[in-house]
Amino acid sequence: MTTRPPGLMISAPSSGTGKTTVMLGLLRALAEDGLKVQPFKSGPDYIDPAFHRAAAGRPSFNFDTWAMNPTLIGGVADQSTGADIVIAEGSMGLFDGVATRGETGFGSSAETALKMGWPVVLVIDVGGQAQSAAATALGFKSYNPDVPFAGVILNRCASPRHERLARLGMDHAGVKVLGVLPRRGDLALPERHLGLIQASEHPDLEAAIAGYATFLRDNVDLDAIRDAAASGPAQSGALPKPPAQRIAMAQDAAFSFTYPHLVEGWRAAGAVIMPFSPLADEAPDADADLVWLPGGYPELHAGKLAAATRYQAALRDHALSKPVHGECGGYMALGEALIDKDGTRHQMAGLLGLVTSYEKRKFHLGYRQATLNAPMLGFEAGAKLRGHEFHYSTILQEPDAPLAQVGDADGNPVPETGSVKGNVTGTFFHLIAEAS
């Protein structure tokens, strides 16, 4: 049985430790050394893969053990073909997942690392502690001994003395130190309410990534990291088939959250993706079989979307005879109105009766499992889907027929059922995969 390129999982005890900075710097530094570096993201994240692509020069794809069956995981892993090394970024803490098992597991980064055979590089914030950080590292190393463990990168180290003490603790615990990053206040990426801003919006992304690479090169043992990479045996896989042959997909600053494995699978199966920009008042291609509005930040551009009359008219014409689907932000844009954070009401496409508001934010986060009441994106009524929801809008009205019966990761019903009206469908969850 063949093996895939050797890889590593960059993870941490929790969010906010600096693992994204380490990830981007490592991707770029290895690429500068002449390696073909394949990035991945473990977990349901719409934003990080675009940053990975900017750093590595190769598309990044999501792994998700809760939402994806083994065949799809294999298909995602196949995207590393031709790479010299794989670097994957975890989400939240290494062992964080949900309580109820999904398609392949509970959704943790540790599960992805174990399944793919990638040793874990744990990024630990040593601010406010010294030798005690070793107890954290030792706990993560021993919590599941089956998960391969490469070592730690100590982040936000205050001084040479601080480094000596932290290293002393790691030596005592038998944990390998792969690097020590001095504390710097200029390394944080800009954020907004869904996490990082989009890569396309960063004021100087190339300079930032180049700076991270220099910082990693100066403070991390890149040779040791390369030597630690490993991989398990390859498993056969496949990506999802397209819902239509010609797909008009909204792509601009308002609509940009698409899971790369979906689009790659559609293209690989021969579908034609025809991008258009609602913000530029562009109409979707009249020959499209399907119009798809992905998620994003329509609330930041609601005035421009309301004024985009050419786009809205073409959308309505298409919906008379052919399907239109929106996810999260795209769903909001298909609705009757969107109220921004200042309380201003903006008229949307009006294909659905949904009205959402950001004046009073309400946090919606988590995995979703859905059983369709009506066809959607090539799936028949009765199909079971898995996805993820993440937004801050308040739903003021959702009057149309419910598109699906929707529950959380544990199967508890949630009220955000999505909507269907004629040829138009919308969901608050982002589709990841069909359930097996």
Rosetta blueprint (number, residue, H / E / L):
1 M L
2 T L
3 T E
4 R L
5 P L
6 P L
7 G E
8 L E
9 M E
10 I E
11 S E
12 A L
13 P L
14 S L
15 S L
16 G L
17 T L
18 G L
19 K H
20 T H
21 T H
22 V H
23 M H
24 L H
25 G H
26 L H
27 L H
28 R H
29 A H
30 L H
31 A H
32 E H
33 D L
34 G L
35 L L
36 K L
37 V E
38 Q E
39 P E
40 F E
41 K E
42 S E
43 G L
44 P L
45 D L
46 Y L
47 I L
48 D H
49 P H
50 A H
51 F H
52 H H
53 R H
54 A H
55 A H
56 A H
57 G L
58 R L
59 P L
60 S L
61 F E
62 N E
63 F E
64 D L
65 T L
66 W L
67 A L
68 M L
69 N L
70 P H
71 T H
72 L H
73 I H
74 G H
75 G H
76 V H
77 A H
78 D H
79 Q H
80 S H
81 T L
82 G L
83 A L
84 D L
85 I E
86 V E
87 I E
88 A E
89 E E
90 G L
91 S L
92 M L
93 G L
94 L L
95 F L
96 D L
97 G L
98 V L
99 A L
100 T L
101 R L
102 G L
103 E L
104 T L
105 G L
106 F L
107 G L
108 S L
109 S H
110 A H
111 E H
112 T H
113 A H
114 L H
115 K H
116 M H
117 G L
118 W L
119 P L
120 V E
121 V E
122 L E
123 V E
124 I E
125 D E
126 V L
127 G L
128 G L
129 Q L
130 A L
131 Q L
132 S H
133 A H
134 A H
135 A H
136 T H
137 A H
138 L H
139 G H
140 F H
141 K H
142 S H
143 Y H
144 N L
145 P L
146 D L
147 V L
148 P L
149 F E
150 A E
151 G E
152 V E
153 I E
154 L E
155 N E
156 R E
157 C E
158 A L
159 S L
160 P H
161 R H
162 H H
163 E H
164 R H
165 L H
166 A H
167 R H
168 L H
169 G H
170 M H
171 D H
172 H H
173 A H
174 G L
175 V L
176 K L
177 V E
178 L E
179 G E
180 V E
181 L E
182 P E
183 R L
184 R L
185 G L
186 D L
187 L L
188 A L
189 L L
190 P L
191 E E
192 R E
193 H L
194 L L
195 G E
196 L E
197 I L
198 Q L
199 A H
200 S H
201 E H
202 H L
203 P L
204 D L
205 L H
206 E H
207 A H
208 A H
209 I H
210 A H
211 G H
212 Y H
213 A H
214 T H
215 F H
216 L H
217 R H
218 D H
219 N H
220 V E
221 D L
222 L H
223 D H
224 A H
225 I H
226 R H
227 D H
228 A H
229 A L
230 A E
231 S L
232 G L
233 P E
234 A L
235 Q L
236 S L
237 G L
238 A L
239 L L
240 P L
241 K L
242 P L
243 P L
244 A L
245 Q L
246 R E
247 I E
248 A E
249 M E
250 A E
251 Q L
252 D E
253 A L
254 A L
255 F E
256 S L
257 F E
258 T L
259 Y L
260 P H
261 H H
262 L H
263 V H
264 E H
265 G H
266 W H
267 R H
268 A H
269 A L
270 G L
271 A L
272 V E
273 I E
274 M E
275 P E
276 F E
277 S L
278 P L
279 L L
280 A L
281 D L
282 E L
283 A L
284 P L
285 D L
286 A L
287 D L
288 A L
289 D L
290 L E
291 V E
292 W E
293 L E
294 P L
295 G E
296 G L
297 Y L
298 P H
299 E H
300 L H
301 H L
302 A H
303 G H
304 K H
305 L H
306 A H
307 A H
308 A L
309 T H
310 R H
311 Y H
312 Q H
313 A H
314 A H
315 L H
316 R H
317 D H
318 H H
319 A H
320 L L
321 S L
322 K L
323 P L
324 V E
325 H E
326 G E
327 E E
328 C L
329 G H
330 G H
331 Y H
332 M H
333 A H
334 L H
335 G L
336 E L
337 A E
338 L E
339 I E
340 D L
341 K L
342 D L
343 G L
344 T L
345 R E
346 H E
347 Q E
348 M L
349 A L
350 G L
351 L L
352 L L
353 G L
354 L L
355 V E
356 T E
357 S E
358 Y L
359 E L
360 K L
361 R L
362 K L
363 F L
364 H E
365 L E
366 G E
367 Y E
368 R E
369 Q E
370 A E
371 T E
372 L E
373 N L
374 A L
375 P L
376 M E
377 L L
378 G L
379 F E
380 E L
381 A L
382 G L
383 A L
384 K E
385 L E
386 R E
387 G E
388 H E
389 E E
390 F E
391 H E
392 Y L
393 S L
394 T E
395 I E
396 L E
397 Q E
398 E L
399 P L
400 D L
401 A E
402 P E
403 L L
404 A E
405 Q E
406 V E
407 G E
408 D L
409 A L
410 D L
411 G L
412 N L
413 P E
414 V L
415 P L
416 E L
417 T L
418 G L
419 S E
420 V E
421 K E
422 G L
423 N L
424 V E
425 T E
426 G E
427 T E
428 F L
429 F L
430 H E
431 L E
432 I E
433 A E
434 E E
435 A L
436 S L
